[in-house]
Amino acid sequence: MNEHVKILTNSSILINRIAQILEEEEIPSLIKDNVESARLAGFGTSANDVELYVYTSDLEKAKKIINTFLENNEKQ
């Protein structure tokens, strides 16, 4: 059985950008936006509370792509 595993928690902007990069590499992902869920329920939460999930079978490939992106992003 292929299950989702959380790979990253960060801001909505960063998570959506990484999800787009993963999609370009044909790695499906799932975004859980706790910020929006909390807002709709009338609660507050941290702005960096958006989670990115990938299938366990794609975990290693996704980690490499994410690490490369984050390293390149830090240099700018």
N, CA, C and O atoms as a Tripos MOL2 file, in Angstrom:
@<TRIPOS>MOLECULE
protein
  304   303    76     0     0
PROTEIN
NO_CHARGES

@<TRIPOS>ATOM
      1 N           0.8360   -1.1810    0.0000 N.3       1 MET1
      2 CA          0.0000    0.0000    0.0000 C.3       1 MET1
      3 C           0.8830    1.2480    0.0000 C.2       1 MET1
      4 O           1.8510    1.3230    0.7570 O.2       1 MET1
      5 N           0.5620    2.2040   -0.8260 N.am      2 ASN2
      6 CA          1.3370    3.4200   -0.9750 C.3       2 ASN2
      7 C           0.7020    4.5260   -0.1420 C.2       2 ASN2
      8 O          -0.3730    5.0220   -0.4810 O.2       2 ASN2
      9 N           1.3570    4.9120    0.9390 N.am      3 GLU3
     10 CA          0.8010    5.9040    1.8450 C.3       3 GLU3
     11 C           1.5260    7.2340    1.7120 C.2       3 GLU3
     12 O           2.6680    7.2940    1.2550 O.2       3 GLU3
     13 N           0.8460    8.2950    2.1190 N.am      4 HIS4
     14 CA          1.4680    9.6190    2.1350 C.3       4 HIS4
     15 C           2.3010    9.7690    3.3990 C.2       4 HIS4
     16 O           1.9540    9.2420    4.4560 O.2       4 HIS4
     17 N           3.3980   10.4930    3.2740 N.am      5 VAL5
     18 CA          4.2430   10.8150    4.4120 C.3       5 VAL5
     19 C           4.5650   12.3090    4.3400 C.2       5 VAL5
     20 O           4.8280   12.8500    3.2660 O.2       5 VAL5
     21 N           4.5380   12.9680    5.5130 N.am      6 LYS6
     22 CA          4.8240   14.4020    5.5480 C.3       6 LYS6
     23 C           6.3140   14.6090    5.3030 C.2       6 LYS6
     24 O           7.1570   13.9810    5.9450 O.2       6 LYS6
     25 N           6.6230   15.4990    4.3640 N.am      7 ILE7
     26 CA          8.0140   15.7390    4.0180 C.3       7 ILE7
     27 C           8.4880   17.1320    4.4110 C.2       7 ILE7
     28 O           9.6870   17.3520    4.5800 O.2       7 ILE7
     29 N           7.5500   18.0840    4.5600 N.am      8 LEU8
     30 CA          7.9560   19.4570    4.8480 C.3       8 LEU8
     31 C           6.7840   20.2450    5.4160 C.2       8 LEU8
     32 O           5.6340   20.0330    5.0300 O.2       8 LEU8
     33 N           7.0840   21.1530    6.3330 N.am      9 THR9
     34 CA          6.1100   22.1080    6.8530 C.3       9 THR9
     35 C           6.7280   23.4900    6.7260 C.2       9 THR9
     36 O           7.8470   23.7190    7.1860 O.2       9 THR9
     37 N           6.0030   24.4140    6.1030 N.am     10 ASN10
     38 CA          6.5340   25.7630    5.9060 C.3      10 ASN10
     39 C           5.3900   26.6930    5.5090 C.2      10 ASN10
     40 O           4.2230   26.3930    5.7600 O.2      10 ASN10
     41 N           5.7270   27.8140    4.8930 N.am     11 SER11
     42 CA          4.7150   28.7870    4.4760 C.3      11 SER11
     43 C           3.9900   28.2930    3.2240 C.2      11 SER11
     44 O           4.4820   27.4270    2.5000 O.2      11 SER11
     45 N           2.8350   28.8540    2.9950 N.am     12 SER12
     46 CA          2.0320   28.4820    1.8360 C.3      12 SER12
     47 C           2.7710   28.7470    0.5280 C.2      12 SER12
     48 O           2.7140   27.9340   -0.3950 O.2      12 SER12
     49 N           3.4560   29.8690    0.4490 N.am     13 ILE13
     50 CA          4.1730   30.2270   -0.7750 C.3      13 ILE13
     51 C           5.2510   29.1970   -1.0940 C.2      13 ILE13
     52 O           5.3480   28.7260   -2.2270 O.2      13 ILE13
     53 N           6.0570   28.8490   -0.1010 N.am     14 LEU14
     54 CA          7.1430   27.8950   -0.3200 C.3      14 LEU14
     55 C           6.6040   26.4990   -0.6290 C.2      14 LEU14
     56 O           7.1010   25.8280   -1.5340 O.2      14 LEU14
     57 N           5.6040   26.0680    0.1100 N.am     15 ILE15
     58 CA          5.0330   24.7340   -0.1050 C.3      15 ILE15
     59 C           4.4240   24.6250   -1.4970 C.2      15 ILE15
     60 O           4.6180   23.6180   -2.1770 O.2      15 ILE15
     61 N           3.6950   25.6390   -1.9270 N.am     16 ASN16
     62 CA          3.0840   25.5950   -3.2580 C.3      16 ASN16
     63 C           4.1320   25.6010   -4.3610 C.2      16 ASN16
     64 O           3.9520   24.9430   -5.3860 O.2      16 ASN16
     65 N           5.2280   26.3360   -4.1670 N.am     17 ARG17
     66 CA          6.3100   26.3480   -5.1660 C.3      17 ARG17
     67 C           6.9720   24.9770   -5.2560 C.2      17 ARG17
     68 O           7.2320   24.4830   -6.3520 O.2      17 ARG17
     69 N           7.2420   24.3670   -4.1170 N.am     18 ILE18
     70 CA          7.8710   23.0460   -4.1160 C.3      18 ILE18
     71 C           6.9230   22.0080   -4.7020 C.2      18 ILE18
     72 O           7.3600   21.1150   -5.4290 O.2      18 ILE18
     73 N           5.6450   22.1100   -4.3990 N.am     19 ALA19
     74 CA          4.6610   21.1810   -4.9770 C.3      19 ALA19
     75 C           4.6530   21.2880   -6.4930 C.2      19 ALA19
     76 O           4.5160   20.2790   -7.1840 O.2      19 ALA19
     77 N           4.8000   22.5050   -7.0190 N.am     20 GLN20
     78 CA          4.8500   22.7120   -8.4610 C.3      20 GLN20
     79 C           6.0980   22.0540   -9.0570 C.2      20 GLN20
     80 O           6.0250   21.4220  -10.1110 O.2      20 GLN20
     81 N           7.2250   22.2010   -8.3910 N.am     21 ILE21
     82 CA          8.4700   21.5820   -8.8580 C.3      21 ILE21
     83 C           8.3290   20.0630   -8.8510 C.2      21 ILE21
     84 O           8.7440   19.3980   -9.8000 O.2      21 ILE21
     85 N           7.7510   19.5150   -7.7950 N.am     22 LEU22
     86 CA          7.5530   18.0690   -7.7210 C.3      22 LEU22
     87 C           6.6300   17.5940   -8.8370 C.2      22 LEU22
     88 O           6.8640   16.5430   -9.4340 O.2      22 LEU22
     89 N           5.5880   18.3610   -9.1160 N.am     23 GLU23
     90 CA          4.6610   17.9990  -10.1880 C.3      23 GLU23
     91 C           5.3890   17.9640  -11.5390 C.2      23 GLU23
     92 O           5.1370   17.0840  -12.3610 O.2      23 GLU23
     93 N           6.2880   18.9210  -11.7580 N.am     24 GLU24
     94 CA          7.0730   18.9390  -12.9900 C.3      24 GLU24
     95 C           7.9500   17.6950  -13.1200 C.2      24 GLU24
     96 O           8.2650   17.2640  -14.2290 O.2      24 GLU24
     97 N           8.3410   17.1220  -11.9820 N.am     25 GLU25
     98 CA          9.1490   15.9030  -11.9610 C.3      25 GLU25
     99 C           8.2740   14.6460  -11.8670 C.2      25 GLU25
    100 O           8.7700   13.5420  -11.6430 O.2      25 GLU25
    101 N           6.9670   14.8430  -12.0430 N.am     26 GLU26
    102 CA          5.9780   13.7610  -12.0140 C.3      26 GLU26
    103 C           5.9310   13.0400  -10.6620 C.2      26 GLU26
    104 O           5.7850   11.8190  -10.5880 O.2      26 GLU26
    105 N           6.0590   13.8310   -9.6040 N.am     27 ILE27
    106 CA          5.9100   13.3200   -8.2400 C.3      27 ILE27
    107 C           4.6400   13.9410   -7.6680 C.2      27 ILE27
    108 O           4.6070   15.1420   -7.3990 O.2      27 ILE27
    109 N           3.6000   13.1430   -7.4810 N.am     28 PRO28
    110 CA          2.3590   13.6940   -6.9230 C.3      28 PRO28
    111 C           2.5560   14.0940   -5.4620 C.2      28 PRO28
    112 O           3.3110   13.4580   -4.7280 O.2      28 PRO28
    113 N           1.8720   15.1470   -5.0570 N.am     29 SER29
    114 CA          1.9700   15.5980   -3.6670 C.3      29 SER29
    115 C           0.5920   16.0230   -3.1730 C.2      29 SER29
    116 O          -0.3520   16.1890   -3.9450 O.2      29 SER29
    117 N           0.5170   16.1890   -1.8720 N.am     30 LEU30
    118 CA         -0.7170   16.5960   -1.2060 C.3      30 LEU30
    119 C          -0.3690   17.7300   -0.2580 C.2      30 LEU30
    120 O           0.6060   17.6410    0.4880 O.2      30 LEU30
    121 N          -1.1620   18.8010   -0.2810 N.am     31 ILE31
    122 CA         -0.9290   19.9460    0.5940 C.3      31 ILE31
    123 C          -2.0410   20.0060    1.6310 C.2      31 ILE31
    124 O          -3.2250   19.9470    1.2980 O.2      31 ILE31
    125 N          -1.6430   20.1220    2.8910 N.am     32 LYS32
    126 CA         -2.5950   20.2930    3.9890 C.3      32 LYS32
    127 C          -2.3560   21.6870    4.5670 C.2      32 LYS32
    128 O          -1.3430   21.9340    5.2220 O.2      32 LYS32
    129 N          -3.2930   22.5870    4.3190 N.am     33 ASP33
    130 CA         -3.1500   23.9840    4.7230 C.3      33 ASP33
    131 C          -3.8380   24.2110    6.0640 C.2      33 ASP33
    132 O          -5.0280   24.5190    6.1200 O.2      33 ASP33
    133 N          -3.0760   24.0560    7.1380 N.am     34 ASN34
    134 CA         -3.6250   24.2430    8.4830 C.3      34 ASN34
    135 C          -3.9510   25.7070    8.7720 C.2      34 ASN34
    136 O          -4.8120   26.0010    9.6010 O.2      34 ASN34
    137 N          -3.2660   26.6180    8.0920 N.am     35 VAL35
    138 CA         -3.5230   28.0490    8.2790 C.3      35 VAL35
    139 C          -4.9330   28.3760    7.8020 C.2      35 VAL35
    140 O          -5.7080   29.0000    8.5260 O.2      35 VAL35
    141 N          -5.2610   27.9570    6.5940 N.am     36 GLU36
    142 CA         -6.5860   28.2310    6.0370 C.3      36 GLU36
    143 C          -7.6800   27.4940    6.8210 C.2      36 GLU36
    144 O          -8.7550   28.0440    7.0600 O.2      36 GLU36
    145 N          -7.4010   26.2660    7.2140 N.am     37 SER37
    146 CA         -8.3780   25.5070    7.9990 C.3      37 SER37
    147 C          -8.6720   26.1970    9.3260 C.2      37 SER37
    148 O          -9.8250   26.2810    9.7470 O.2      37 SER37
    149 N          -7.6260   26.6900    9.9790 N.am     38 ALA38
    150 CA         -7.8030   27.3750   11.2560 C.3      38 ALA38
    151 C          -8.5620   28.6810   11.0580 C.2      38 ALA38
    152 O          -9.4210   29.0300   11.8670 O.2      38 ALA38
    153 N          -8.2490   29.4040    9.9860 N.am     39 ARG39
    154 CA         -8.9350   30.6670    9.7140 C.3      39 ARG39
    155 C         -10.4200   30.4460    9.5050 C.2      39 ARG39
    156 O         -11.2490   31.1820   10.0390 O.2      39 ARG39
    157 N         -10.7520   29.4240    8.7220 N.am     40 LEU40
    158 CA        -12.1600   29.1390    8.4600 C.3      40 LEU40
    159 C         -12.9080   28.7110    9.7170 C.2      40 LEU40
    160 O         -14.1070   28.9540    9.8500 O.2      40 LEU40
    161 N         -12.1860   28.0710   10.6420 N.am     41 ALA41
    162 CA        -12.8150   27.6260   11.8820 C.3      41 ALA41
    163 C         -12.8450   28.7270   12.9470 C.2      41 ALA41
    164 O         -13.4610   28.5600   14.0000 O.2      41 ALA41
    165 N         -12.1790   29.8450   12.6700 N.am     42 GLY42
    166 CA        -12.1790   30.9570   13.6190 C.3      42 GLY42
    167 C         -11.0540   30.9020   14.6200 C.2      42 GLY42
    168 O         -11.1140   31.5650   15.6560 O.2      42 GLY42
    169 N         -10.0150   30.1130   14.3300 N.am     43 PHE43
    170 CA         -8.8700   29.9940   15.2280 C.3      43 PHE43
    171 C          -7.6470   30.6070   14.5720 C.2      43 PHE43
    172 O          -7.6470   30.8850   13.3730 O.2      43 PHE43
    173 N          -6.6170   30.8130   15.3550 N.am     44 GLY44
    174 CA         -5.3470   31.2950   14.8250 C.3      44 GLY44
    175 C          -4.3310   30.1740   14.8140 C.2      44 GLY44
    176 O          -4.4490   29.2000   15.5560 O.2      44 GLY44
    177 N          -3.3310   30.3240   13.9610 N.am     45 THR45
    178 CA         -2.2400   29.3560   13.9000 C.3      45 THR45
    179 C          -1.0200   30.0400   13.3130 C.2      45 THR45
    180 O          -1.1060   31.1630   12.8160 O.2      45 THR45
    181 N           0.0930   29.3750   13.3710 N.am     46 SER46
    182 CA          1.3330   29.9100   12.8150 C.3      46 SER46
    183 C           1.2280   30.0610   11.2980 C.2      46 SER46
    184 O           0.5860   29.2450   10.6360 O.2      46 SER46
    185 N           1.8480   31.0890   10.7520 N.am     47 ALA47
    186 CA          1.8180   31.3120    9.3020 C.3      47 ALA47
    187 C           2.5980   30.2410    8.5480 C.2      47 ALA47
    188 O           2.3920   30.0530    7.3480 O.2      47 ALA47
    189 N           3.4810   29.5440    9.2360 N.am     48 ASN48
    190 CA          4.2760   28.4910    8.6120 C.3      48 ASN48
    191 C           3.7320   27.1140    8.9840 C.2      48 ASN48
    192 O           4.4860   26.2320    9.3960 O.2      48 ASN48
    193 N           2.4530   26.9410    8.8390 N.am     49 ASP49
    194 CA          1.8120   25.6860    9.2370 C.3      49 ASP49
    195 C           1.0950   25.0300    8.0570 C.2      49 ASP49
    196 O          -0.0430   24.5740    8.1770 O.2      49 ASP49
    197 N           1.7870   24.9930    6.9150 N.am     50 VAL50
    198 CA          1.2690   24.3200    5.7310 C.3      50 VAL50
    199 C           2.1550   23.1080    5.5000 C.2      50 VAL50
    200 O           3.3790   23.2290    5.4570 O.2      50 VAL50
    201 N           1.5420   21.9380    5.3520 N.am     51 GLU51
    202 CA          2.2850   20.6830    5.2650 C.3      51 GLU51
    203 C           2.2560   20.1230    3.8470 C.2      51 GLU51
    204 O           1.2510   20.2320    3.1440 O.2      51 GLU51
    205 N           3.3710   19.5240    3.4400 N.am     52 LEU52
    206 CA          3.4910   18.8950    2.1320 C.3      52 LEU52
    207 C           3.7130   17.4040    2.3320 C.2      52 LEU52
    208 O           4.5960   16.9900    3.0840 O.2      52 LEU52
    209 N           2.9040   16.6060    1.6510 N.am     53 TYR53
    210 CA          2.9860   15.1500    1.7350 C.3      53 TYR53
    211 C           3.3070   14.5660    0.3600 C.2      53 TYR53
    212 O           2.8740   15.0930   -0.6650 O.2      53 TYR53
    213 N           4.0660   13.4770    0.3510 N.am     54 VAL54
    214 CA          4.3300   12.7140   -0.8700 C.3      54 VAL54
    215 C           4.1320   11.2410   -0.5480 C.2      54 VAL54
    216 O           4.0810   10.8510    0.6180 O.2      54 VAL54
    217 N           4.0220   10.4330   -1.5840 N.am     55 TYR55
    218 CA          3.9310    8.9900   -1.3720 C.3      55 TYR55
    219 C           5.2600    8.4620   -0.8460 C.2      55 TYR55
    220 O           6.3200    8.9800   -1.1970 O.2      55 TYR55
    221 N           5.2060    7.4430   -0.0160 N.am     56 THR56
    222 CA          6.4280    6.8440    0.5300 C.3      56 THR56
    223 C           7.3540    6.3610   -0.5780 C.2      56 THR56
    224 O           8.5750    6.4080   -0.4260 O.2      56 THR56
    225 N           6.7950    5.9000   -1.6830 N.am     57 SER57
    226 CA          7.6130    5.4080   -2.7920 C.3      57 SER57
    227 C           8.3870    6.5330   -3.4910 C.2      57 SER57
    228 O           9.3840    6.2700   -4.1620 O.2      57 SER57
    229 N           7.9340    7.7800   -3.3390 N.am     58 ASP58
    230 CA          8.5900    8.9320   -3.9580 C.3      58 ASP58
    231 C           9.4370    9.7210   -2.9700 C.2      58 ASP58
    232 O          10.0180   10.7420   -3.3360 O.2      58 ASP58
    233 N           9.5150    9.2680   -1.7350 N.am     59 LEU59
    234 CA         10.1290   10.0500   -0.6610 C.3      59 LEU59
    235 C          11.5800   10.4170   -0.9460 C.2      59 LEU59
    236 O          11.9380   11.5900   -0.8340 O.2      59 LEU59
    237 N          12.4160    9.4710   -1.3050 N.am     60 GLU60
    238 CA         13.8370    9.7460   -1.5090 C.3      60 GLU60
    239 C          14.0680   10.7050   -2.6730 C.2      60 GLU60
    240 O          14.8700   11.6330   -2.5620 O.2      60 GLU60
    241 N          13.3790   10.4900   -3.7720 N.am     61 LYS61
    242 CA         13.5120   11.3750   -4.9340 C.3      61 LYS61
    243 C          13.0380   12.7830   -4.5860 C.2      61 LYS61
    244 O          13.6720   13.7670   -4.9670 O.2      61 LYS61
    245 N          11.9260   12.8780   -3.8650 N.am     62 ALA62
    246 CA         11.3810   14.1810   -3.4770 C.3      62 ALA62
    247 C          12.3250   14.9110   -2.5250 C.2      62 ALA62
    248 O          12.5000   16.1240   -2.6440 O.2      62 ALA62
    249 N          12.9330   14.1930   -1.5880 N.am     63 LYS63
    250 CA         13.8750   14.8070   -0.6500 C.3      63 LYS63
    251 C          15.0400   15.4510   -1.3880 C.2      63 LYS63
    252 O          15.4470   16.5650   -1.0580 O.2      63 LYS63
    253 N          15.5740   14.7600   -2.3800 N.am     64 LYS64
    254 CA         16.7060   15.2940   -3.1470 C.3      64 LYS64
    255 C          16.3050   16.5740   -3.8720 C.2      64 LYS64
    256 O          17.0490   17.5550   -3.8710 O.2      64 LYS64
    257 N          15.1290   16.5610   -4.4890 N.am     65 ILE65
    258 CA         14.6480   17.7350   -5.2250 C.3      65 ILE65
    259 C          14.4240   18.9040   -4.2740 C.2      65 ILE65
    260 O          14.8120   20.0330   -4.5750 O.2      65 ILE65
    261 N          13.8040   18.6410   -3.1370 N.am     66 ILE66
    262 CA         13.5260   19.6990   -2.1590 C.3      66 ILE66
    263 C          14.8160   20.2630   -1.5800 C.2      66 ILE66
    264 O          14.9580   21.4800   -1.4600 O.2      66 ILE66
    265 N          15.7570   19.3930   -1.2180 N.am     67 ASN67
    266 CA         17.0270   19.8640   -0.6630 C.3      67 ASN67
    267 C          17.7840   20.7300   -1.6620 C.2      67 ASN67
    268 O          18.3560   21.7540   -1.2870 O.2      67 ASN67
    269 N          17.7920   20.3320   -2.9170 N.am     68 THR68
    270 CA         18.4550   21.1200   -3.9540 C.3      68 THR68
    271 C          17.7880   22.4870   -4.0830 C.2      68 THR68
    272 O          18.4690   23.5090   -4.1630 O.2      68 THR68
    273 N          16.4610   22.5010   -4.1030 N.am     69 PHE69
    274 CA         15.7330   23.7670   -4.2090 C.3      69 PHE69
    275 C          16.0370   24.6730   -3.0190 C.2      69 PHE69
    276 O          16.3090   25.8590   -3.2020 O.2      69 PHE69
    277 N          15.9940   24.1310   -1.8060 N.am     70 LEU70
    278 CA         16.2220   24.9350   -0.6210 C.3      70 LEU70
    279 C          17.6560   25.4590   -0.5640 C.2      70 LEU70
    280 O          17.8770   26.5990   -0.1560 O.2      70 LEU70
    281 N          18.6300   24.6470   -0.9670 N.am     71 GLU71
    282 CA         20.0210   25.0970   -0.9910 C.3      71 GLU71
    283 C          20.2010   26.2380   -1.9950 C.2      71 GLU71
    284 O          20.8630   27.2300   -1.6930 O.2      71 GLU71
    285 N          19.6190   26.1020   -3.1740 N.am     72 ASN72
    286 CA         19.7260   27.1500   -4.1850 C.3      72 ASN72
    287 C          18.9890   28.4020   -3.7670 C.2      72 ASN72
    288 O          19.4110   29.5090   -4.1030 O.2      72 ASN72
    289 N          17.8900   28.2490   -3.0370 N.am     73 ASN73
    290 CA         17.0830   29.3740   -2.5870 C.3      73 ASN73
    291 C          17.8120   30.1580   -1.4930 C.2      73 ASN73
    292 O          17.6720   31.3780   -1.4150 O.2      73 ASN73
    293 N          18.5830   29.4750   -0.6520 N.am     74 GLU74
    294 CA         19.3230   30.1370    0.4280 C.3      74 GLU74
    295 C          20.4530   31.0100   -0.1130 C.2      74 GLU74
    296 O          20.8140   32.0130    0.5020 O.2      74 GLU74
    297 N          21.0080   30.6320   -1.2590 N.am     75 LYS75
    298 CA         22.1330   31.3640   -1.8190 C.3      75 LYS75
    299 C          21.7220   32.7020   -2.3990 C.2      75 LYS75
    300 O          22.5660   33.5760   -2.5990 O.2      75 LYS75
    301 N          20.4490   32.8760   -2.6700 N.am     76 GLN76
    302 CA         19.9750   34.1170   -3.3100 C.3      76 GLN76
    303 C          19.7180   35.1920   -2.3010 C.2      76 GLN76
    304 O          19.3160   36.2970   -2.6650 O.2      76 GLN76
@<TRIPOS>BOND
     1     1     2 1
     2     2     3 1
     3     3     4 2
     4     3     5 am
     5     5     6 1
     6     6     7 1
     7     7     8 2
     8     7     9 am
     9     9    10 1
    10    10    11 1
    11    11    12 2
    12    11    13 am
    13    13    14 1
    14    14    15 1
    15    15    16 2
    16    15    17 am
    17    17    18 1
    18    18    19 1
    19    19    20 2
    20    19    21 am
    21    21    22 1
    22    22    23 1
    23    23    24 2
    24    23    25 am
    25    25    26 1
    26    26    27 1
    27    27    28 2
    28    27    29 am
    29    29    30 1
    30    30    31 1
    31    31    32 2
    32    31    33 am
    33    33    34 1
    34    34    35 1
    35    35    36 2
    36    35    37 am
    37    37    38 1
    38    38    39 1
    39    39    40 2
    40    39    41 am
    41    41    42 1
    42    42    43 1
    43    43    44 2
    44    43    45 am
    45    45    46 1
    46    46    47 1
    47    47    48 2
    48    47    49 am
    49    49    50 1
    50    50    51 1
    51    51    52 2
    52    51    53 am
    53    53    54 1
    54    54    55 1
    55    55    56 2
    56    55    57 am
    57    57    58 1
    58    58    59 1
    59    59    60 2
    60    59    61 am
    61    61    62 1
    62    62    63 1
    63    63    64 2
    64    63    65 am
    65    65    66 1
    66    66    67 1
    67    67    68 2
    68    67    69 am
    69    69    70 1
    70    70    71 1
    71    71    72 2
    72    71    73 am
    73    73    74 1
    74    74    75 1
    75    75    76 2
    76    75    77 am
    77    77    78 1
    78    78    79 1
    79    79    80 2
    80    79    81 am
    81    81    82 1
    82    82    83 1
    83    83    84 2
    84    83    85 am
    85    85    86 1
    86    86    87 1
    87    87    88 2
    88    87    89 am
    89    89    90 1
    90    90    91 1
    91    91    92 2
    92    91    93 am
    93    93    94 1
    94    94    95 1
    95    95    96 2
    96    95    97 am
    97    97    98 1
    98    98    99 1
    99    99   100 2
   100    99   101 am
   101   101   102 1
   102   102   103 1
   103   103   104 2
   104   103   105 am
   105   105   106 1
   106   106   107 1
   107   107   108 2
   108   107   109 am
   109   109   110 1
   110   110   111 1
   111   111   112 2
   112   111   113 am
   113   113   114 1
   114   114   115 1
   115   115   116 2
   116   115   117 am
   117   117   118 1
   118   118   119 1
   119   119   120 2
   120   119   121 am
   121   121   122 1
   122   122   123 1
   123   123   124 2
   124   123   125 am
   125   125   126 1
   126   126   127 1
   127   127   128 2
   128   127   129 am
   129   129   130 1
   130   130   131 1
   131   131   132 2
   132   131   133 am
   133   133   134 1
   134   134   135 1
   135   135   136 2
   136   135   137 am
   137   137   138 1
   138   138   139 1
   139   139   140 2
   140   139   141 am
   141   141   142 1
   142   142   143 1
   143   143   144 2
   144   143   145 am
   145   145   146 1
   146   146   147 1
   147   147   148 2
   148   147   149 am
   149   149   150 1
   150   150   151 1
   151   151   152 2
   152   151   153 am
   153   153   154 1
   154   154   155 1
   155   155   156 2
   156   155   157 am
   157   157   158 1
   158   158   159 1
   159   159   160 2
   160   159   161 am
   161   161   162 1
   162   162   163 1
   163   163   164 2
   164   163   165 am
   165   165   166 1
   166   166   167 1
   167   167   168 2
   168   167   169 am
   169   169   170 1
   170   170   171 1
   171   171   172 2
   172   171   173 am
   173   173   174 1
   174   174   175 1
   175   175   176 2
   176   175   177 am
   177   177   178 1
   178   178   179 1
   179   179   180 2
   180   179   181 am
   181   181   182 1
   182   182   183 1
   183   183   184 2
   184   183   185 am
   185   185   186 1
   186   186   187 1
   187   187   188 2
   188   187   189 am
   189   189   190 1
   190   190   191 1
   191   191   192 2
   192   191   193 am
   193   193   194 1
   194   194   195 1
   195   195   196 2
   196   195   197 am
   197   197   198 1
   198   198   199 1
   199   199   200 2
   200   199   201 am
   201   201   202 1
   202   202   203 1
   203   203   204 2
   204   203   205 am
   205   205   206 1
   206   206   207 1
   207   207   208 2
   208   207   209 am
   209   209   210 1
   210   210   211 1
   211   211   212 2
   212   211   213 am
   213   213   214 1
   214   214   215 1
   215   215   216 2
   216   215   217 am
   217   217   218 1
   218   218   219 1
   219   219   220 2
   220   219   221 am
   221   221   222 1
   222   222   223 1
   223   223   224 2
   224   223   225 am
   225   225   226 1
   226   226   227 1
   227   227   228 2
   228   227   229 am
   229   229   230 1
   230   230   231 1
   231   231   232 2
   232   231   233 am
   233   233   234 1
   234   234   235 1
   235   235   236 2
   236   235   237 am
   237   237   238 1
   238   238   239 1
   239   239   240 2
   240   239   241 am
   241   241   242 1
   242   242   243 1
   243   243   244 2
   244   243   245 am
   245   245   246 1
   246   246   247 1
   247   247   248 2
   248   247   249 am
   249   249   250 1
   250   250   251 1
   251   251   252 2
   252   251   253 am
   253   253   254 1
   254   254   255 1
   255   255   256 2
   256   255   257 am
   257   257   258 1
   258   258   259 1
   259   259   260 2
   260   259   261 am
   261   261   262 1
   262   262   263 1
   263   263   264 2
   264   263   265 am
   265   265   266 1
   266   266   267 1
   267   267   268 2
   268   267   269 am
   269   269   270 1
   270   270   271 1
   271   271   272 2
   272   271   273 am
   273   273   274 1
   274   274   275 1
   275   275   276 2
   276   275   277 am
   277   277   278 1
   278   278   279 1
   279   279   280 2
   280   279   281 am
   281   281   282 1
   282   282   283 1
   283   283   284 2
   284   283   285 am
   285   285   286 1
   286   286   287 1
   287   287   288 2
   288   287   289 am
   289   289   290 1
   290   290   291 1
   291   291   292 2
   292   291   293 am
   293   293   294 1
   294   294   295 1
   295   295   296 2
   296   295   297 am
   297   297   298 1
   298   298   299 1
   299   299   300 2
   300   299   301 am
   301   301   302 1
   302   302   303 1
   303   303   304 2
@<TRIPOS>SUBSTRUCTURE
     1 MET1         2 RESIDUE 1 A MET
     2 ASN2         6 RESIDUE 1 A ASN
     3 GLU3        10 RESIDUE 1 A GLU
     4 HIS4        14 RESIDUE 1 A HIS
     5 VAL5        18 RESIDUE 1 A VAL
     6 LYS6        22 RESIDUE 1 A LYS
     7 ILE7        26 RESIDUE 1 A ILE
     8 LEU8        30 RESIDUE 1 A LEU
     9 THR9        34 RESIDUE 1 A THR
    10 ASN10       38 RESIDUE 1 A ASN
    11 SER11       42 RESIDUE 1 A SER
    12 SER12       46 RESIDUE 1 A SER
    13 ILE13       50 RESIDUE 1 A ILE
    14 LEU14       54 RESIDUE 1 A LEU
    15 ILE15       58 RESIDUE 1 A ILE
    16 ASN16       62 RESIDUE 1 A ASN
    17 ARG17       66 RESIDUE 1 A ARG
    18 ILE18       70 RESIDUE 1 A ILE
    19 ALA19       74 RESIDUE 1 A ALA
    20 GLN20       78 RESIDUE 1 A GLN
    21 ILE21       82 RESIDUE 1 A ILE
    22 LEU22       86 RESIDUE 1 A LEU
    23 GLU23       90 RESIDUE 1 A GLU
    24 GLU24       94 RESIDUE 1 A GLU
    25 GLU25       98 RESIDUE 1 A GLU
    26 GLU26      102 RESIDUE 1 A GLU
    27 ILE27      106 RESIDUE 1 A ILE
    28 PRO28      110 RESIDUE 1 A PRO
    29 SER29      114 RESIDUE 1 A SER
    30 LEU30      118 RESIDUE 1 A LEU
    31 ILE31      122 RESIDUE 1 A ILE
    32 LYS32      126 RESIDUE 1 A LYS
    33 ASP33      130 RESIDUE 1 A ASP
    34 ASN34      134 RESIDUE 1 A ASN
    35 VAL35      138 RESIDUE 1 A VAL
    36 GLU36      142 RESIDUE 1 A GLU
    37 SER37      146 RESIDUE 1 A SER
    38 ALA38      150 RESIDUE 1 A ALA
    39 ARG39      154 RESIDUE 1 A ARG
    40 LEU40      158 RESIDUE 1 A LEU
    41 ALA41      162 RESIDUE 1 A ALA
    42 GLY42      166 RESIDUE 1 A GLY
    43 PHE43      170 RESIDUE 1 A PHE
    44 GLY44      174 RESIDUE 1 A GLY
    45 THR45      178 RESIDUE 1 A THR
    46 SER46      182 RESIDUE 1 A SER
    47 ALA47      186 RESIDUE 1 A ALA
    48 ASN48      190 RESIDUE 1 A ASN
    49 ASP49      194 RESIDUE 1 A ASP
    50 VAL50      198 RESIDUE 1 A VAL
    51 GLU51      202 RESIDUE 1 A GLU
    52 LEU52      206 RESIDUE 1 A LEU
    53 TYR53      210 RESIDUE 1 A TYR
    54 VAL54      214 RESIDUE 1 A VAL
    55 TYR55      218 RESIDUE 1 A TYR
    56 THR56      222 RESIDUE 1 A THR
    57 SER57      226 RESIDUE 1 A SER
    58 ASP58      230 RESIDUE 1 A ASP
    59 LEU59      234 RESIDUE 1 A LEU
    60 GLU60      238 RESIDUE 1 A GLU
    61 LYS61      242 RESIDUE 1 A LYS
    62 ALA62      246 RESIDUE 1 A ALA
    63 LYS63      250 RESIDUE 1 A LYS
    64 LYS64      254 RESIDUE 1 A LYS
    65 ILE65      258 RESIDUE 1 A ILE
    66 ILE66      262 RESIDUE 1 A ILE
    67 ASN67      266 RESIDUE 1 A ASN
    68 THR68      270 RESIDUE 1 A THR
    69 PHE69      274 RESIDUE 1 A PHE
    70 LEU70      278 RESIDUE 1 A LEU
    71 GLU71      282 RESIDUE 1 A GLU
    72 ASN72      286 RESIDUE 1 A ASN
    73 ASN73      290 RESIDUE 1 A ASN
    74 GLU74      294 RESIDUE 1 A GLU
    75 LYS75      298 RESIDUE 1 A LYS
    76 GLN76      302 RESIDUE 1 A GLN
